[in-house]
Amino acid sequence: MPKNLQHSLNQKPPTDTGKIRILRLPEVISRVGLKRSSIYRRIWGGDFPKPVSLGGRAVGWFEHEVDAWLIERVQTGPRTDMII
């Protein structure tokens, strides 16, 4: 895992509890553009934030961790907008 991503994922959530937001899987899928299986494969590989248990079988992701992952991907990922 890239060092910057690990640092971003280790950040604590915002201290103002009004700003902590949990994203459920459909919203995570919509935000990151990956399907469920790809998200879980990346979690198991250590390249995506782990979900938090919301009770029972429900899980969610901290919005700030998903945002940090997206920012890291934009900063270090390959560019696909190049015209050939």
C-alpha positions in Angstrom: 0.0 0.0 0.0 1.4 3.4 -0.9 2.7 5.3 2.1 0.4 8.3 1.6 -2.6 6.1 1.4 -1.7 4.3 4.7 -1.3 7.7 6.3 -4.6 8.9 5.0 -6.4 5.7 6.2 -4.8 6.1 9.7 -6.3 9.6 10.1 -8.9 9.9 12.8 -12.4 10.9 11.8 -13.3 14.6 12.2 -13.8 15.5 15.9 -17.0 17.3 15.2 -19.5 14.4 15.3 -21.8 16.4 13.0 -19.3 15.8 10.3 -18.8 12.1 10.6 -20.7 10.3 7.9 -21.0 6.6 7.2 -21.5 5.5 3.6 -23.3 2.3 2.7 -22.2 0.1 -0.1 -24.4 1.5 -2.9 -23.0 5.0 -2.3 -19.4 3.7 -2.1 -19.9 1.9 -5.4 -21.3 5.1 -6.9 -18.4 7.3 -5.6 -15.5 5.1 -6.5 -16.8 3.5 -9.7 -16.0 0.0 -8.7 -18.3 -3.0 -8.3 -18.8 -4.8 -4.9 -16.5 -7.6 -5.7 -13.7 -5.2 -6.7 -14.1 -3.2 -3.5 -13.9 -6.3 -1.3 -10.9 -7.7 -3.3 -9.1 -4.4 -2.6 -10.1 -4.5 1.1 -8.6 -8.0 1.4 -5.5 -6.8 -0.5 -5.1 -3.8 1.8 -5.8 -1.3 -0.9 -9.2 0.1 0.3 -10.5 1.2 3.6 -12.1 -1.5 5.8 -15.8 -1.2 6.5 -17.1 -0.7 10.1 -19.8 -2.9 11.5 -23.1 -1.1 12.0 -24.7 -4.1 13.7 -26.0 -7.4 12.4 -24.9 -7.9 8.9 -24.8 -4.1 8.1 -21.5 -2.4 7.3 -20.5 1.0 6.2 -17.4 3.1 5.4 -16.3 6.4 6.9 -16.7 9.0 4.3 -13.4 10.6 5.1 -11.5 7.3 4.5 -13.2 6.8 1.1 -12.5 10.4 0.2 -8.8 9.9 1.2 -8.6 6.8 -0.9 -10.1 8.6 -3.9 -7.6 11.5 -3.5 -4.7 9.1 -3.3 -5.9 7.4 -6.5 -6.1 10.7 -8.4 -2.7 11.8 -7.2 -0.8 8.6 -7.9 -2.9 6.6 -10.4 -2.3 6.4 -14.1 -4.0 9.0 -16.2 -6.5 7.8 -18.7 -7.5 11.1 -20.2 -4.6 11.2 -22.6 -5.4 11.4 -26.3 -3.5 8.9 -28.4 
